[in-house]
């Protein structure tokens, strides 16, 4: 994992964007994911340890890709690209 804090901040930002998208899609269906993202972003902001962010960002990316295949208009490609780029920067 990269020791560059800029990459971690970019990932935290991408996770926040993903959280917002899950809330738009169906807050009940993605309640667990929303809660994980909320917790891990706050945790990262407090201790600057990005480990959990990387793990849940992978889960979020997979879930968002699944949603995009179901309805391409519901999830912007830019969000997927942002998450993938933040994950690949690790």
N, C-alpha and C positions, 0 to 999 in steps of 0.2 A: 504494500500500500504506500502511496505517495506521502511524503512528509510535507508537501506543499499545502499550507492551510487554505490557499485560494481555491484549490480543487475541492476541498471539504466544504467550503462555504458555497461553492457552486452546486454541490450535491444537496446541501441543506435547502437551498433555494429551489432546486428542481423537485425535491421531496414536498416542499410546501405547495408548489404548483400542482403536483400530482394529487396531493390531499384535496386541494380545492376542486379538481376535476372529479375525483371520486364523490365528493359532496354534491356536485351538480348532477352526476349520473344517477345516483340512487343512494342516498345517505344510509338507508337501512341495510341494503345489500352489501355495502362496503364499510359498515360501521367498524368492524375490527381493523380494517386497513387504515381507516381514517384515524382511529385511536392510536395505532402503532406509529403512524407518521407524526401525529401531534406530539406524542411522548418523545420520540427520538429526536425531533427537531429541537424541542425544548431542552432535552438532555444534552444534545450537541452544543447548543448555545451556552449551556452552563459549564460543561467540562471540556469542550473541544475534542472529545473522543468520537471519531466518526464511524467506529466499527458497526454499530447497529444501523446507522444510516445506509451503509453499503448493502447490508443484508436485506433490509426492508425495501430499498430502492429496486433491487432485483425483483422482488415479489411484485412491487407496484408496476414495474415495467411489463412484466408478464401479464398481469391482470389488465392493464391498459391496452396491450396489444390484442388480447382476446376481445375486449370491448370494441376495438377498432375493426376487427374482422366481422363482428356482428353488425356494426353500423359505422361506416367510415366517416360519417359526419359528426359523430359524437366525440371523437378524440382526435385532436389536431396532430398531424405528423410532427410539427415543431416540438410539441411536448415530449413525444417519444424520442426525438433526436436529442433534445436537451438532457433527458434522463440517461440515454445511452452514452452521450459524450461525457457527462459527469461521472458515470460509472467507469468508462474506459480510461479516464484520466488518473484513476487510482494507481 
